[in-house]
Amino acid sequence: MGFEDIVGHASQKMILSSMLARQRIPHALLFVGQDGIGKKKVAIEFARHALCEGRTACGSCASCRMVEKAVHPDLIIMGGREESIGIESSRVLRGEVHLPPFRSKNRFILIDHAETITDEASNALLKTLEEPPAYMVFLLISAEERRIPPTVRSRCVRIAFSPLGKEEIRRFFEDVYGLNEEEARTLSLISLGSIGLGLFWLKGENLRLRKELSLV
């Protein structure tokens, strides 16, 4: 997968591609926008480009394959919808940030749902952001950026993501899931700009129930 395979967000991908081309990657990036629109996919793809042995996200080198399998030693992924970023995560942060890269010029720590960070983990992160090792890059993902401490937000380069367009979502479900035009159009209308929400309605009987309730 390359940036071109991710739906939408052309300007955001252009900004990130420029950082990669100039080899001027900030120590911390904050990806903000509603859930399910592809922020995490873009962040992982950004890291994959930087970690690729040819810096092209070729998809075939050992580094690209490890990112694809989520086993690259220089890409640590923390957090998630169901877990807060607390004591254990702060220990991981303190341990990981001072380890030099194993295979690449940079190490990436991706923190998903960064708004769930606790005070202890936030303090550990802030200390690192104030004096980051030259190789360390943090990728923070959040749909509720106001819950992230201002002291952390102020040290990040903010990349804002907008909801996807209805046509982008319709084409995605037609091309990737093989839905007919009517089904794909229905999903595009009820997804509120989020492929993640569209996938929820696609599961099981959810879409049929939605139609029966006359909510579309």
C-alpha beads as a LAMMPS data file, in Angstrom:
LAMMPS data file: protein, C-alpha beads

216 atoms
215 bonds

1 atom types
1 bond types

-500.0 500.0 xlo xhi
-500.0 500.0 ylo yhi
-500.0 500.0 zlo zhi

Masses

1 110.0

Atoms # bond

1 1 1 0.000 0.000 0.000
2 1 1 1.161 3.526 -0.775
3 1 1 -0.331 6.937 -0.046
4 1 1 -2.162 6.661 -3.364
5 1 1 -4.035 3.587 -2.087
6 1 1 -5.525 5.459 0.880
7 1 1 -8.885 7.101 0.209
8 1 1 -8.936 10.909 0.229
9 1 1 -6.781 13.365 2.210
10 1 1 -4.775 14.572 -0.799
11 1 1 -3.419 17.734 0.847
12 1 1 -2.396 15.918 4.032
13 1 1 -0.584 13.238 2.042
14 1 1 1.152 15.951 0.015
15 1 1 2.424 17.656 3.180
16 1 1 3.739 14.378 4.570
17 1 1 5.307 13.394 1.250
18 1 1 7.130 16.727 1.202
19 1 1 8.542 16.053 4.681
20 1 1 9.799 12.678 3.499
21 1 1 11.289 14.055 0.279
22 1 1 13.151 16.789 2.160
23 1 1 14.062 14.347 4.947
24 1 1 12.826 16.887 7.468
25 1 1 10.565 14.877 9.743
26 1 1 9.323 16.627 12.916
27 1 1 9.844 14.892 16.236
28 1 1 6.095 14.799 16.865
29 1 1 3.064 14.844 14.575
30 1 1 -0.537 15.034 15.775
31 1 1 -3.109 13.567 13.361
32 1 1 -6.572 14.880 14.275
33 1 1 -10.051 14.282 12.874
34 1 1 -13.111 12.114 13.415
35 1 1 -12.811 8.365 13.853
36 1 1 -12.744 6.017 10.897
37 1 1 -11.457 8.376 8.203
38 1 1 -7.958 6.930 7.768
39 1 1 -5.696 8.938 10.101
40 1 1 -3.946 5.845 11.453
41 1 1 -3.523 4.361 7.965
42 1 1 -1.868 7.571 6.786
43 1 1 0.388 7.682 9.862
44 1 1 1.538 4.079 9.394
45 1 1 2.137 4.682 5.695
46 1 1 4.201 7.758 6.583
47 1 1 6.347 5.645 8.915
48 1 1 6.635 2.904 6.294
49 1 1 7.991 5.373 3.728
50 1 1 10.614 6.577 6.204
51 1 1 11.592 3.060 7.296
52 1 1 11.702 1.581 3.779
53 1 1 15.211 0.595 2.726
54 1 1 14.769 2.665 -0.438
55 1 1 12.605 5.313 1.311
56 1 1 9.878 4.692 -1.273
57 1 1 7.499 2.339 0.589
58 1 1 8.380 -0.244 -2.051
59 1 1 6.378 -2.962 -0.324
60 1 1 8.978 -5.629 -1.060
61 1 1 11.996 -4.859 1.143
62 1 1 12.364 -6.450 4.578
63 1 1 11.417 -3.217 6.374
64 1 1 8.206 -2.745 4.375
65 1 1 7.194 -6.347 4.980
66 1 1 7.798 -5.978 8.717
67 1 1 5.664 -2.820 8.860
68 1 1 2.915 -4.664 6.976
69 1 1 3.009 -7.442 9.593
70 1 1 3.269 -4.938 12.491
71 1 1 6.591 -6.415 13.654
72 1 1 9.082 -3.702 12.669
73 1 1 11.368 -2.996 15.657
74 1 1 11.490 0.714 14.789
75 1 1 7.703 1.178 14.718
76 1 1 6.039 0.821 18.114
77 1 1 2.228 1.051 18.152
78 1 1 0.483 1.832 21.426
79 1 1 -3.046 2.593 22.551
80 1 1 -6.427 1.924 21.010
81 1 1 -10.106 2.569 21.464
82 1 1 -10.513 0.113 24.342
83 1 1 -7.408 0.899 26.377
84 1 1 -6.141 3.970 28.165
85 1 1 -2.510 4.944 27.856
86 1 1 -1.462 4.629 31.473
87 1 1 1.215 3.272 33.799
88 1 1 2.308 0.360 31.629
89 1 1 2.439 2.573 28.561
90 1 1 4.543 5.143 30.395
91 1 1 7.036 2.384 31.224
92 1 1 7.142 1.412 27.560
93 1 1 7.685 5.046 26.590
94 1 1 10.563 5.475 29.004
95 1 1 12.151 2.247 27.817
96 1 1 11.684 2.693 24.083
97 1 1 12.631 6.326 23.560
98 1 1 16.276 5.841 24.470
99 1 1 16.802 2.756 22.325
100 1 1 18.555 3.682 19.071
101 1 1 17.034 2.526 15.773
102 1 1 17.574 -1.141 14.971
103 1 1 17.317 -0.969 11.174
104 1 1 16.651 2.619 10.120
105 1 1 17.569 6.248 10.697
106 1 1 14.429 6.853 12.762
107 1 1 12.305 5.149 15.384
108 1 1 8.561 5.794 15.434
109 1 1 6.162 5.511 18.348
110 1 1 2.545 5.685 17.204
111 1 1 0.035 6.456 19.959
112 1 1 -3.514 5.686 18.853
113 1 1 -6.400 7.444 20.629
114 1 1 -3.865 9.718 22.273
115 1 1 -6.686 11.504 24.114
116 1 1 -6.807 8.536 26.538
117 1 1 -3.315 9.279 27.836
118 1 1 -3.113 9.460 31.637
119 1 1 -1.204 12.080 33.623
120 1 1 1.717 9.728 34.284
121 1 1 2.079 8.722 30.644
122 1 1 1.590 12.341 29.579
123 1 1 4.434 13.464 31.830
124 1 1 6.713 10.754 30.435
125 1 1 5.818 11.789 26.887
126 1 1 6.272 15.487 27.622
127 1 1 9.783 14.964 29.000
128 1 1 10.738 13.196 25.790
129 1 1 9.130 15.837 23.574
130 1 1 11.073 18.562 25.381
131 1 1 14.429 16.907 24.643
132 1 1 13.824 14.209 22.030
133 1 1 16.627 11.981 20.746
134 1 1 17.511 12.961 17.188
135 1 1 16.103 9.729 15.757
136 1 1 12.765 9.635 17.635
137 1 1 9.433 10.493 15.979
138 1 1 6.052 10.405 17.730
139 1 1 2.840 9.964 15.746
140 1 1 -0.200 10.842 17.867
141 1 1 -3.671 9.941 16.565
142 1 1 -6.790 11.510 18.064
143 1 1 -10.442 12.234 17.386
144 1 1 -10.638 14.367 20.559
145 1 1 -7.541 16.512 20.553
146 1 1 -8.831 18.854 23.273
147 1 1 -8.448 15.999 25.762
148 1 1 -4.715 15.854 25.051
149 1 1 -2.788 18.106 27.471
150 1 1 -1.979 21.480 25.859
151 1 1 1.679 21.059 26.818
152 1 1 1.818 17.940 24.625
153 1 1 -0.231 19.416 21.762
154 1 1 1.956 22.508 21.593
155 1 1 5.020 20.392 20.831
156 1 1 3.428 18.593 17.886
157 1 1 2.990 19.521 14.245
158 1 1 -0.774 19.316 13.757
159 1 1 -2.178 17.571 10.669
160 1 1 -5.970 17.996 10.485
161 1 1 -8.106 15.485 8.567
162 1 1 -11.601 16.230 7.253
163 1 1 -14.474 13.767 6.754
164 1 1 -14.363 11.927 3.441
165 1 1 -16.681 12.916 0.611
166 1 1 -19.747 10.841 -0.255
167 1 1 -18.364 10.010 -3.703
168 1 1 -15.048 8.863 -2.213
169 1 1 -16.890 6.536 0.148
170 1 1 -19.237 5.275 -2.572
171 1 1 -16.336 4.423 -4.889
172 1 1 -14.472 2.726 -2.038
173 1 1 -17.325 0.332 -1.289
174 1 1 -17.923 -0.367 -4.968
175 1 1 -14.243 -0.988 -5.755
176 1 1 -13.082 -2.739 -2.584
177 1 1 -16.219 -4.564 -1.424
178 1 1 -17.946 -5.022 -4.767
179 1 1 -21.224 -3.428 -3.662
180 1 1 -23.702 -2.378 -6.298
181 1 1 -24.300 1.325 -6.873
182 1 1 -27.418 1.519 -4.696
183 1 1 -25.810 -0.234 -1.713
184 1 1 -22.637 1.833 -1.992
185 1 1 -24.636 5.056 -2.294
186 1 1 -26.679 4.158 0.792
187 1 1 -23.515 3.555 2.801
188 1 1 -22.021 6.828 1.588
189 1 1 -25.076 8.694 2.891
190 1 1 -25.128 7.138 6.362
191 1 1 -21.372 6.977 6.961
192 1 1 -21.031 10.661 7.898
193 1 1 -17.722 10.902 6.068
194 1 1 -16.226 7.863 7.828
195 1 1 -15.326 4.600 6.114
196 1 1 -15.057 3.081 9.591
197 1 1 -18.720 3.882 10.253
198 1 1 -19.616 2.570 6.816
199 1 1 -17.906 -0.723 7.646
200 1 1 -19.974 -0.912 10.840
201 1 1 -23.205 -0.611 8.846
202 1 1 -21.920 -3.180 6.371
203 1 1 -21.541 -5.851 9.064
204 1 1 -24.196 -8.529 9.306
205 1 1 -27.734 -7.198 9.256
206 1 1 -26.874 -3.621 10.215
207 1 1 -27.470 -2.111 6.776
208 1 1 -30.750 -3.989 6.275
209 1 1 -31.980 -2.901 9.706
210 1 1 -31.038 0.684 8.962
211 1 1 -33.091 0.587 5.770
212 1 1 -36.068 -0.987 7.552
213 1 1 -36.008 1.737 10.179
214 1 1 -36.298 4.255 7.327
215 1 1 -33.351 6.230 8.587
216 1 1 -31.882 6.667 5.108

Bonds

1 1 1 2
2 1 2 3
3 1 3 4
4 1 4 5
5 1 5 6
6 1 6 7
7 1 7 8
8 1 8 9
9 1 9 10
10 1 10 11
11 1 11 12
12 1 12 13
13 1 13 14
14 1 14 15
15 1 15 16
16 1 16 17
17 1 17 18
18 1 18 19
19 1 19 20
20 1 20 21
21 1 21 22
22 1 22 23
23 1 23 24
24 1 24 25
25 1 25 26
26 1 26 27
27 1 27 28
28 1 28 29
29 1 29 30
30 1 30 31
31 1 31 32
32 1 32 33
33 1 33 34
34 1 34 35
35 1 35 36
36 1 36 37
37 1 37 38
38 1 38 39
39 1 39 40
40 1 40 41
41 1 41 42
42 1 42 43
43 1 43 44
44 1 44 45
45 1 45 46
46 1 46 47
47 1 47 48
48 1 48 49
49 1 49 50
50 1 50 51
51 1 51 52
52 1 52 53
53 1 53 54
54 1 54 55
55 1 55 56
56 1 56 57
57 1 57 58
58 1 58 59
59 1 59 60
60 1 60 61
61 1 61 62
62 1 62 63
63 1 63 64
64 1 64 65
65 1 65 66
66 1 66 67
67 1 67 68
68 1 68 69
69 1 69 70
70 1 70 71
71 1 71 72
72 1 72 73
73 1 73 74
74 1 74 75
75 1 75 76
76 1 76 77
77 1 77 78
78 1 78 79
79 1 79 80
80 1 80 81
81 1 81 82
82 1 82 83
83 1 83 84
84 1 84 85
85 1 85 86
86 1 86 87
87 1 87 88
88 1 88 89
89 1 89 90
90 1 90 91
91 1 91 92
92 1 92 93
93 1 93 94
94 1 94 95
95 1 95 96
96 1 96 97
97 1 97 98
98 1 98 99
99 1 99 100
100 1 100 101
101 1 101 102
102 1 102 103
103 1 103 104
104 1 104 105
105 1 105 106
106 1 106 107
107 1 107 108
108 1 108 109
109 1 109 110
110 1 110 111
111 1 111 112
112 1 112 113
113 1 113 114
114 1 114 115
115 1 115 116
116 1 116 117
117 1 117 118
118 1 118 119
119 1 119 120
120 1 120 121
121 1 121 122
122 1 122 123
123 1 123 124
124 1 124 125
125 1 125 126
126 1 126 127
127 1 127 128
128 1 128 129
129 1 129 130
130 1 130 131
131 1 131 132
132 1 132 133
133 1 133 134
134 1 134 135
135 1 135 136
136 1 136 137
137 1 137 138
138 1 138 139
139 1 139 140
140 1 140 141
141 1 141 142
142 1 142 143
143 1 143 144
144 1 144 145
145 1 145 146
146 1 146 147
147 1 147 148
148 1 148 149
149 1 149 150
150 1 150 151
151 1 151 152
152 1 152 153
153 1 153 154
154 1 154 155
155 1 155 156
156 1 156 157
157 1 157 158
158 1 158 159
159 1 159 160
160 1 160 161
161 1 161 162
162 1 162 163
163 1 163 164
164 1 164 165
165 1 165 166
166 1 166 167
167 1 167 168
168 1 168 169
169 1 169 170
170 1 170 171
171 1 171 172
172 1 172 173
173 1 173 174
174 1 174 175
175 1 175 176
176 1 176 177
177 1 177 178
178 1 178 179
179 1 179 180
180 1 180 181
181 1 181 182
182 1 182 183
183 1 183 184
184 1 184 185
185 1 185 186
186 1 186 187
187 1 187 188
188 1 188 189
189 1 189 190
190 1 190 191
191 1 191 192
192 1 192 193
193 1 193 194
194 1 194 195
195 1 195 196
196 1 196 197
197 1 197 198
198 1 198 199
199 1 199 200
200 1 200 201
201 1 201 202
202 1 202 203
203 1 203 204
204 1 204 205
205 1 205 206
206 1 206 207
207 1 207 208
208 1 208 209
209 1 209 210
210 1 210 211
211 1 211 212
212 1 212 213
213 1 213 214
214 1 214 215
215 1 215 216
